[in-house]
């Protein structure tokens, strides 16, 4: 009887274990299937050629996978490497905070205490007299993006690009501060590039070596590296994703722009490696048995300064998703885009790595995918519908066709316009000629318009890459308008109306 009883207990125990595992596996399969269906649907809707995704919860990886369009010649996997762009800033902040905890850096010391060569166009902004602490450029100011520097005073993307971290720091001697340090938030890449140099000097290690030793290796991010320039990224990465641009809703492969990256946007990583990073960020600075620094440092990094109106902490923005606090940052290059979001209350982490970038995707696709994943994590139903990138492409193509047709019609109408000059008030003639040059004028000043409304300065090359269809439309209108305007000026000069005026 005892033997039979033991056999029954063993059978029931095995049945419970099998049932539990089956239910767990089924639940995981349902979760993975829901994620896959959502991602593939969004990729098809918005013509996204490839992305890699990592989702974590507490200290567990829930989902990590690469997705590719059917016609993608470079299939994306969880091990595919992407430039994660400005998400790199949070790694730079970790390096600084590690040295702060080691008492080698003081957050409120002037940058010049570590980098005597750090100087701006107006030296008084870089180092005020003793006693005026709030008016110094400190390490904390750089981390919180409140150094007083901005693209308006130093359009770094338009200048000769540095090839070393030291060159980046010395190039700031041309920078013109737009605010006193600590007064206002201005998102400015060189703030973090200066911090990278501080890490080098204090640790007496090259910045890339420091990250490898103190961050990548402890977090088991074996396929992650830091690149100083875009060329270094290509040489160092063995499985880099092919970047893409987009025009009229259609993606096409294209090389990434060359330029300086280290400190602000130079990290290359994978979805698999980023999963470890998400676990570290959502678990108070700990990954498995590794503790990179204290919980208080993590909290400080995720917390914006209270003295000014800003949502930026140290490499992170603090916002909300579906009414819940979210710590997030995106990364934008001309052919890559990254979204990372942390939900600290429930300890979820999401990393989305895309091998494409375009303004329509930034406004219509990427936020929708991020929000949809968060809704799926909360057992919700992702919102569907909305204006797709495909419809956007069709709309812009139609608009371009109409504009070109009208411009050509105006050129064909020139003989009639020439005959009507004598019957039209001269001010209306000049107004009409001026209108033909308006698209060219708007195209010329577009970078300064963006600087005015966004506090970021993007040159024409970057604008063309980010919104190729709009810029092509505007360029065609500008060329046809200039031809039209010059022809009208010639006709006006040959008429006797100008003779009569003179």
DOKE-213311 format. One line per 2 residues: number of its first residue (from 0); for each residue z, x, y of C-alpha. Coordinates in pm, 1 decimal, padded with zeros to 6 digits. Example, Ala and Ser with C-alpha at 12.3 -4.5 7.8 and 13.67 -1.06 7.14 Angstrom:
% residues 2
0 = 00780.0:01230.0:-00450.0 ~ 00714.0:01367.0:-00106.0
This chain:
% residues 502
0 = 00000.0:00000.0:00000.0 ~ 00086.2:00280.9:00240.9
2 = -00244.9:00449.4:00160.4 ~ -00433.1:00125.0:00225.3
4 = -00243.1:00075.0:00551.4 ~ -00334.5:00425.8:00666.8
6 = -00700.7:00365.4:00583.1 ~ -00696.6:00042.0:00783.9
8 = -00539.9:00221.0:01084.5 ~ -00799.9:00498.6:01066.2
10 = -01079.2:00240.4:01046.1 ~ -00947.0:00041.8:01343.8
12 = -00895.7:00358.1:01549.3 ~ -01247.6:00473.8:01477.7
14 = -01381.1:00130.1:01565.1 ~ -01195.9:00134.5:01899.3
16 = -01327.2:00482.7:01983.9 ~ -01683.7:00391.3:01888.0
18 = -01666.9:00067.4:02086.6 ~ -01524.6:00244.3:02391.6
20 = -01787.9:00516.5:02379.0 ~ -02065.0:00265.3:02325.9
22 = -01952.3:00057.3:02622.3 ~ -01915.0:00370.1:02835.6
24 = -02258.8:00492.1:02735.1 ~ -02410.8:00151.7:02798.2
26 = -02244.7:00137.0:03139.3 ~ -02375.4:00484.3:03224.3
28 = -02722.0:00388.5:03100.7 ~ -02715.7:00076.7:03317.4
30 = -02604.3:00281.8:03617.1 ~ -02870.8:00548.4:03564.8
32 = -03136.8:00283.8:03507.0 ~ -03041.8:00103.9:03828.1
34 = -03058.3:00428.1:04026.4 ~ -03393.0:00523.1:03869.4
36 = -03550.5:00185.0:03939.2 ~ -03430.0:00188.3:04300.3
38 = -03546.6:00544.1:04371.6 ~ -03888.3:00506.4:04208.0
40 = -03943.3:00178.0:04390.5 ~ -03857.7:00335.4:04726.7
42 = -04076.6:00638.2:04657.3 ~ -04371.5:00411.3:04577.3
44 = -04311.4:00191.4:04882.7 ~ -04295.3:00484.5:05122.2
46 = -04534.0:00729.7:04951.6 ~ -04265.6:00995.3:04896.3
48 = -04407.2:01271.6:04672.3 ~ -04076.4:01400.6:04540.8
50 = -03698.6:01409.1:04579.0 ~ -03391.5:01530.6:04394.9
52 = -03066.2:01335.3:04384.8 ~ -02701.7:01417.5:04308.4
54 = -02420.6:01160.7:04298.6 ~ -02058.5:01253.3:04229.5
56 = -01726.5:01069.4:04205.3 ~ -01392.4:01249.4:04218.1
58 = -01454.2:01561.0:04007.8 ~ -01733.7:01411.8:03796.6
60 = -02111.9:01423.2:03828.5 ~ -02239.1:01064.7:03795.8
62 = -02609.7:01130.3:03832.5 ~ -02829.4:01431.4:03896.5
64 = -03206.8:01412.6:03860.5 ~ -03542.8:01500.9:04012.4
66 = -03816.2:01246.2:04084.4 ~ -04186.5:01301.2:04142.2
68 = -04485.8:01086.3:04226.0 ~ -04729.3:01043.7:03938.0
70 = -04990.0:01269.7:04099.3 ~ -04746.8:01545.6:04204.1
72 = -04870.6:01888.1:04088.9 ~ -04520.4:02034.7:04134.6
74 = -04279.6:01808.8:03939.0 ~ -03932.6:01790.4:04090.5
76 = -03629.7:01843.5:03865.8 ~ -03257.3:01880.1:03922.9
78 = -03317.5:02257.6:03927.6 ~ -03598.2:02251.1:04187.3
80 = -03504.9:02443.5:04502.8 ~ -03524.0:02288.7:04848.5
82 = -03454.9:02417.8:05197.4 ~ -03157.5:02200.2:05294.6
84 = -03198.9:02283.8:05666.7 ~ -02905.4:02184.3:05891.5
86 = -02679.9:02090.7:05600.4 ~ -02643.4:02470.7:05591.9
88 = -02412.5:02443.0:05895.0 ~ -02131.0:02308.4:05678.3
90 = -02150.7:02623.9:05462.5 ~ -02127.1:02841.3:05774.4
92 = -01822.6:02640.6:05882.2 ~ -01659.6:02704.0:05542.2
94 = -01712.7:03078.3:05579.3 ~ -01549.5:03072.3:05923.3
96 = -01256.2:02860.0:05805.0 ~ -01195.0:03092.3:05510.2
98 = -01161.0:03381.4:05753.8 ~ -00937.8:03166.0:05975.9
100 = -00704.9:03104.9:05682.3 ~ -00711.6:03478.2:05609.6
102 = -00592.8:03529.6:05972.8 ~ -00901.4:03733.2:06052.2
104 = -01046.2:03477.4:06297.4 ~ -00864.8:03271.5:06560.3
106 = -01045.3:02945.2:06636.2 ~ -00945.1:02955.3:07001.2
108 = -01033.5:03317.2:07070.7 ~ -01343.9:03389.0:07281.1
110 = -01657.6:03477.7:07090.3 ~ -01664.2:03805.2:07282.5
112 = -01342.0:03907.8:07107.1 ~ -01554.2:03949.1:06793.4
114 = -01899.0:04001.6:06944.0 ~ -01878.2:04204.2:07268.4
116 = -02257.6:04182.0:07295.5 ~ -02242.4:03801.5:07325.9
118 = -02356.6:03727.9:07681.0 ~ -02536.6:03441.1:07854.0
120 = -02752.3:03419.7:08165.7 ~ -02440.2:03342.6:08368.6
122 = -02163.1:03573.6:08237.0 ~ -01893.3:03352.5:08390.7
124 = -01966.3:03090.6:08125.5 ~ -01924.3:03336.6:07841.2
126 = -01590.4:03480.0:07958.2 ~ -01386.1:03322.1:08234.4
128 = -01086.8:03500.4:08392.2 ~ -00759.7:03489.5:08193.9
130 = -00574.8:03159.6:08219.7 ~ -00886.9:02941.8:08217.7
132 = -00889.7:02900.6:07838.7 ~ -01086.9:02573.5:07842.8
134 = -01372.6:02747.2:08019.8 ~ -01434.0:03013.4:07752.9
136 = -01687.0:02997.2:07474.4 ~ -01458.4:03007.5:07171.8
138 = -01515.6:02996.7:06796.7 ~ -01394.7:02635.0:06796.0
140 = -01646.3:02546.7:07069.4 ~ -01930.2:02681.6:06856.1
142 = -01812.5:02494.5:06545.4 ~ -01778.9:02164.7:06733.7
144 = -02114.1:02212.1:06914.9 ~ -01945.6:02205.4:07256.8
146 = -02030.0:02557.7:07372.4 ~ -02209.0:02432.1:07684.0
148 = -02543.5:02555.4:07548.2 ~ -02834.7:02330.9:07457.5
150 = -03208.9:02330.5:07391.9 ~ -03261.7:02240.8:07757.6
152 = -03119.0:02575.4:07868.0 ~ -03257.0:02771.8:07573.4
154 = -03553.0:02614.5:07386.5 ~ -03512.4:02849.4:07090.9
156 = -03797.8:02704.5:06885.4 ~ -04042.5:02789.4:07165.5
158 = -03930.4:03149.7:07203.6 ~ -04005.1:03459.9:07000.9
160 = -03822.1:03416.9:06670.3 ~ -03553.0:03663.3:06565.9
162 = -03570.8:03835.8:06228.0 ~ -03201.7:03932.9:06199.4
164 = -02872.8:03766.2:06287.9 ~ -02799.8:04041.3:06539.2
166 = -03128.9:03973.6:06719.5 ~ -03040.6:03604.2:06743.3
168 = -02713.8:03683.5:06921.2 ~ -02871.3:03926.4:07170.0
170 = -03154.1:03678.9:07242.0 ~ -02895.3:03442.1:07390.2
172 = -02875.4:03668.1:07694.6 ~ -03164.4:03446.8:07813.7
174 = -02968.3:03125.7:07753.1 ~ -02867.1:02916.3:08053.8
176 = -02551.3:02707.5:07996.5 ~ -02584.6:02340.5:08092.8
178 = -02211.1:02257.8:08076.5 ~ -01877.2:02432.1:08084.8
180 = -01757.8:02506.0:07730.0 ~ -01562.7:02219.8:07576.9
182 = -01694.4:01959.9:07819.6 ~ -01967.0:01784.4:07622.4
184 = -02140.8:01776.5:07283.4 ~ -02487.3:01934.5:07260.5
186 = -02642.9:01987.5:06918.9 ~ -02764.2:02347.6:06932.9
188 = -02870.1:02553.9:06631.1 ~ -02783.1:02897.6:06779.1
190 = -02414.7:02797.2:06794.9 ~ -02403.0:02833.7:06417.5
192 = -02629.6:03135.5:06417.3 ~ -02374.4:03314.1:06637.8
194 = -02100.8:03208.1:06393.9 ~ -02296.7:03367.9:06109.8
196 = -02288.2:03696.4:06299.6 ~ -01913.0:03657.5:06357.6
198 = -01867.2:03619.9:05980.3 ~ -02070.5:03937.1:05925.1
200 = -01872.6:04144.2:06172.8 ~ -01528.3:04021.6:06067.1
202 = -01589.8:04037.0:05690.7 ~ -01796.9:04355.5:05715.3
204 = -02049.0:04195.8:05479.4 ~ -02403.7:04068.3:05537.2
206 = -02381.8:03692.7:05591.9 ~ -02589.8:03610.0:05281.6
208 = -02367.8:03835.7:05067.9 ~ -02054.2:03670.3:05203.7
210 = -02182.8:03323.3:05115.7 ~ -02281.2:03439.1:04768.4
212 = -01946.1:03601.9:04695.9 ~ -01708.8:03354.1:04856.5
214 = -01888.5:03017.7:04824.2 ~ -02192.3:03004.8:04594.0
216 = -02040.8:03197.2:04302.1 ~ -01699.8:03020.2:04303.4
218 = -01877.3:02683.0:04316.6 ~ -02114.1:02787.4:04034.6
220 = -02416.8:02728.0:04258.4 ~ -02634.1:02965.5:04058.1
222 = -02968.7:02865.6:04211.3 ~ -02847.4:02860.4:04572.7
224 = -02918.5:03133.6:04826.1 ~ -02921.8:03196.0:05199.4
226 = -03239.4:03307.4:05377.3 ~ -03256.8:03467.3:05720.7
228 = -03615.8:03356.6:05782.1 ~ -03864.4:03118.7:05624.2
230 = -04043.0:03417.6:05465.7 ~ -03715.7:03530.5:05307.1
232 = -03671.6:03183.0:05157.6 ~ -04013.4:03199.9:04992.1
234 = -03941.1:03544.4:04849.8 ~ -03590.5:03464.0:04728.4
236 = -03652.4:03123.3:04571.3 ~ -03810.2:03124.2:04224.5
238 = -03862.2:02746.5:04194.2 ~ -03918.8:02621.6:04548.6
240 = -04046.0:02266.4:04599.4 ~ -04383.0:02223.1:04767.3
242 = -04326.8:02078.4:05113.2 ~ -04537.4:01795.1:05254.4
244 = -04644.8:01643.1:05584.4 ~ -04761.8:01284.2:05629.3
246 = -05043.0:01119.7:05825.1 ~ -05124.9:00748.2:05832.8
248 = -04872.2:00688.9:05555.5 ~ -05029.5:00944.3:05319.5
250 = -04848.9:01266.5:05215.7 ~ -05023.4:01600.4:05175.3
252 = -04895.5:01945.3:05078.0 ~ -04849.8:02191.5:05363.3
254 = -04657.9:02518.5:05419.0 ~ -04330.6:02513.1:05608.7
256 = -04324.5:02664.8:05959.3 ~ -04215.5:03025.0:05992.7
258 = -03906.7:03105.5:06193.9 ~ -03540.3:03208.1:06199.8
260 = -03295.8:03007.9:05984.2 ~ -02973.2:03188.6:05891.7
262 = -02643.5:03026.7:05989.0 ~ -02794.2:02698.1:06101.6
264 = -03055.2:02608.9:05840.0 ~ -03126.0:02888.0:05591.9
266 = -02971.7:02770.4:05266.0 ~ -03193.1:02695.8:04965.7
268 = -03031.0:02481.8:04696.3 ~ -03086.8:02231.9:04416.4
270 = -02953.9:01885.0:04333.9 ~ -02761.3:02035.1:04041.9
272 = -02590.7:02291.9:04266.0 ~ -02528.9:02040.3:04545.3
274 = -02338.2:01821.1:04298.0 ~ -02076.0:02098.1:04271.3
276 = -02065.9:02121.5:04650.0 ~ -02009.4:01745.7:04681.0
278 = -01717.3:01763.4:04436.9 ~ -01564.9:02048.1:04637.7
280 = -01598.2:01852.1:04964.4 ~ -01453.7:01525.2:04831.1
282 = -01165.8:01689.1:04643.3 ~ -00980.5:01863.5:04924.4
284 = -01159.5:02196.2:04893.4 ~ -01123.4:02234.1:04516.9
286 = -01387.8:02262.0:04243.4 ~ -01254.3:02268.2:03886.8
288 = -00987.2:02541.0:03898.0 ~ -01127.0:02702.4:04213.7
290 = -00963.6:02641.7:04551.8 ~ -01178.7:02779.9:04835.0
292 = -00932.9:02686.9:05108.2 ~ -00663.5:02434.3:05201.3
294 = -00693.0:02058.3:05234.0 ~ -00598.0:02086.4:05601.8
296 = -00908.6:02297.7:05666.1 ~ -01128.0:02036.9:05497.8
298 = -00973.5:01763.4:05711.9 ~ -01024.2:01972.2:06026.8
300 = -01390.3:02030.8:05941.9 ~ -01443.8:01655.7:05897.3
302 = -01265.5:01560.9:06221.6 ~ -01440.0:01551.6:06564.1
304 = -01249.0:01692.8:06861.7 ~ -01038.8:01431.8:07041.9
306 = -01080.1:01564.9:07393.3 ~ -01443.5:01454.4:07432.1
308 = -01669.0:01172.6:07317.3 ~ -01828.7:01321.4:07005.8
310 = -01867.2:01228.4:06639.4 ~ -01932.1:01591.0:06535.6
312 = -01667.6:01794.5:06358.1 ~ -01740.9:02135.2:06209.8
314 = -02077.1:02103.5:06038.4 ~ -02035.1:01727.5:05981.4
316 = -02081.2:01398.8:06165.2 ~ -01814.5:01131.3:06120.8
318 = -01959.3:00782.2:06104.3 ~ -01949.2:00471.5:05887.6
320 = -02150.8:00320.3:05605.2 ~ -02098.7:-00048.1:05517.5
322 = -01775.9:-00048.9:05717.9 ~ -01630.8:00255.5:05541.5
324 = -01573.8:00600.2:05693.5 ~ -01855.2:00837.5:05604.5
326 = -01877.8:01212.3:05658.9 ~ -02243.6:01307.3:05669.0
328 = -02513.5:01540.2:05788.6 ~ -02888.6:01553.2:05751.2
330 = -03119.8:01850.6:05749.0 ~ -03465.7:01842.9:05905.6
332 = -03750.1:02091.7:05878.3 ~ -04117.6:02016.4:05923.3
334 = -04181.7:01968.6:05548.0 ~ -03829.4:01916.1:05406.1
336 = -03553.9:01662.3:05467.7 ~ -03197.3:01645.2:05333.8
338 = -02931.5:01373.6:05348.3 ~ -02571.0:01441.8:05243.3
340 = -02299.2:01178.5:05273.9 ~ -01933.8:01182.7:05165.5
342 = -01720.8:00869.6:05127.6 ~ -01369.9:01020.9:05145.7
344 = -01178.2:00699.9:05071.7 ~ -01338.1:00651.6:04728.1
346 = -01438.3:01018.6:04683.0 ~ -01807.6:00957.6:04633.2
348 = -02067.5:01215.8:04730.6 ~ -02445.5:01179.4:04760.9
350 = -02707.2:01448.3:04820.7 ~ -03074.7:01360.8:04867.0
352 = -03328.3:01643.9:04885.8 ~ -03684.4:01550.9:04987.9
354 = -03998.8:01765.1:04974.9 ~ -04151.2:01583.5:05272.7
356 = -04067.4:01500.2:05631.4 ~ -04224.2:01273.7:05893.1
358 = -04088.9:01064.1:06178.9 ~ -04184.0:00730.5:06012.8
360 = -03987.3:00832.7:05703.5 ~ -03685.5:00932.2:05913.5
362 = -03681.1:00592.9:06083.7 ~ -03792.8:00361.6:05800.9
364 = -03736.4:00521.2:05459.4 ~ -03463.6:00784.8:05441.5
366 = -03179.3:00573.7:05591.8 ~ -03276.1:00279.7:05370.3
368 = -03259.8:00494.8:05056.2 ~ -02922.0:00642.3:05152.6
370 = -02773.0:00301.2:05232.6 ~ -02919.4:00148.2:04917.0
372 = -02754.6:00413.7:04699.3 ~ -02418.6:00349.4:04864.6
374 = -02458.7:-00022.3:04796.7 ~ -02540.2:00050.5:04431.4
376 = -02225.1:00262.2:04402.0 ~ -02023.1:-00034.0:04523.6
378 = -02188.4:-00270.0:04272.4 ~ -02390.6:-00421.3:04550.7
380 = -02754.3:-00513.2:04572.3 ~ -02965.2:-00277.0:04785.2
382 = -03155.1:-00443.2:05065.7 ~ -03527.1:-00463.8:04994.2
384 = -03829.5:-00525.7:05209.3 ~ -03869.4:-00409.5:05565.3
386 = -04157.3:-00229.5:05727.8 ~ -04299.5:00026.2:05486.1
388 = -04453.9:00359.2:05576.9 ~ -04780.0:00237.1:05425.2
390 = -04795.0:-00053.6:05670.3 ~ -04708.4:00189.7:05949.8
392 = -05002.9:00408.6:05851.9 ~ -05240.0:00112.3:05849.1
394 = -05112.3:-00004.0:06188.3 ~ -05158.7:00338.4:06349.2
396 = -05504.7:00379.4:06195.5 ~ -05604.7:00038.4:06333.8
398 = -05461.3:00123.8:06673.9 ~ -05651.6:00453.0:06675.9
400 = -05977.5:00275.3:06583.5 ~ -05933.3:00022.5:06865.7
402 = -05846.3:00294.3:07118.0 ~ -06145.3:00510.2:07025.1
404 = -06376.8:00208.3:07036.3 ~ -06256.6:00117.2:07385.8
406 = -06286.0:00478.8:07504.1 ~ -06643.5:00508.7:07376.3
408 = -06728.2:00172.6:07530.2 ~ -06595.4:00300.8:07862.7
410 = -06818.9:00610.0:07834.1 ~ -07121.2:00393.9:07760.6
412 = -07034.3:00183.2:08064.9 ~ -07050.7:00485.3:08300.1
414 = -07398.8:00401.6:08444.0 ~ -07278.3:00053.9:08545.5
416 = -06956.5:00204.2:08683.9 ~ -07162.8:00445.4:08894.1
418 = -07357.3:00154.5:09042.1 ~ -07035.2:-00033.6:09121.6
420 = -06873.1:00250.2:09319.9 ~ -07017.9:00129.3:09648.5
422 = -06878.3:-00222.1:09601.1 ~ -06526.0:-00110.1:09495.5
424 = -06242.5:-00006.9:09727.5 ~ -06201.6:00368.5:09712.7
426 = -05835.0:00348.1:09617.3 ~ -05927.9:00144.7:09309.0
428 = -06193.4:00400.0:09217.8 ~ -05937.6:00682.6:09232.4
430 = -05680.9:00473.9:09042.4 ~ -05930.1:00412.3:08764.3
432 = -06016.1:00782.9:08742.3 ~ -05648.9:00876.0:08736.4
434 = -05589.1:00629.8:08452.4 ~ -05842.4:00809.3:08232.3
436 = -05636.0:01130.8:08256.4 ~ -05308.6:00952.5:08171.7
438 = -05316.2:01014.1:07791.1 ~ -05376.7:01388.0:07846.9
440 = -05095.1:01405.7:08101.1 ~ -04858.4:01220.3:07866.8
442 = -04954.3:01451.8:07579.4 ~ -04887.2:01756.0:07798.1
444 = -04537.1:01651.1:07906.4 ~ -04430.1:01493.7:07574.7
446 = -04193.6:01781.8:07475.3 ~ -04007.1:01743.6:07806.0
448 = -03983.7:01365.9:07757.3 ~ -03821.8:01424.2:07418.2
450 = -03585.1:01679.1:07571.9 ~ -03485.5:01425.3:07836.4
452 = -03404.7:01144.7:07591.5 ~ -03274.2:01345.6:07293.8
454 = -03131.6:01670.9:07438.9 ~ -03354.5:01856.7:07189.7
456 = -03670.1:02047.7:07279.9 ~ -03956.9:02022.8:07031.0
458 = -04284.7:02194.9:07110.6 ~ -04628.5:02048.2:07049.4
460 = -04667.5:02217.2:06708.9 ~ -04346.7:02065.0:06574.3
462 = -04430.5:01726.0:06726.2 ~ -04770.3:01732.6:06557.2
464 = -04607.8:01810.9:06223.7 ~ -04340.2:01542.4:06253.3
466 = -04564.6:01256.2:06371.0 ~ -04915.6:01368.6:06291.1
468 = -05080.1:01027.0:06308.3 ~ -04935.5:00940.4:06650.0
470 = -05020.6:01282.3:06788.7 ~ -05377.8:01261.3:06653.6
472 = -05417.0:00920.7:06814.4 ~ -05281.7:01048.0:07143.8
474 = -05495.7:01363.9:07127.5 ~ -05819.7:01173.0:07061.4
476 = -05738.5:00937.2:07348.3 ~ -05661.1:01237.7:07569.4
478 = -05991.3:01415.0:07491.5 ~ -06203.4:01103.9:07540.4
480 = -06008.0:01019.9:07855.7 ~ -06062.8:01365.8:08006.3
482 = -06437.1:01346.4:07928.7 ~ -06449.3:01003.4:08087.7
484 = -06252.2:01115.1:08393.6 ~ -06459.8:01430.0:08451.9
486 = -06781.9:01228.9:08423.8 ~ -06653.8:00979.9:08680.6
488 = -06548.7:01259.4:08915.6 ~ -06898.6:01408.9:08891.8
490 = -07059.6:01071.5:08963.3 ~ -06821.7:01016.3:09254.8
492 = -06892.9:01361.9:09398.4 ~ -07266.7:01290.0:09390.3
494 = -07235.2:00952.9:09558.2 ~ -07247.5:00916.8:09933.9
496 = -06901.2:00759.5:09937.0 ~ -06734.7:01101.1:09942.9
498 = -06981.9:01208.6:10209.5 ~ -06882.8:00911.4:10415.7
500 = -06512.9:00991.6:10374.8 ~ -06562.4:01355.2:10473.4
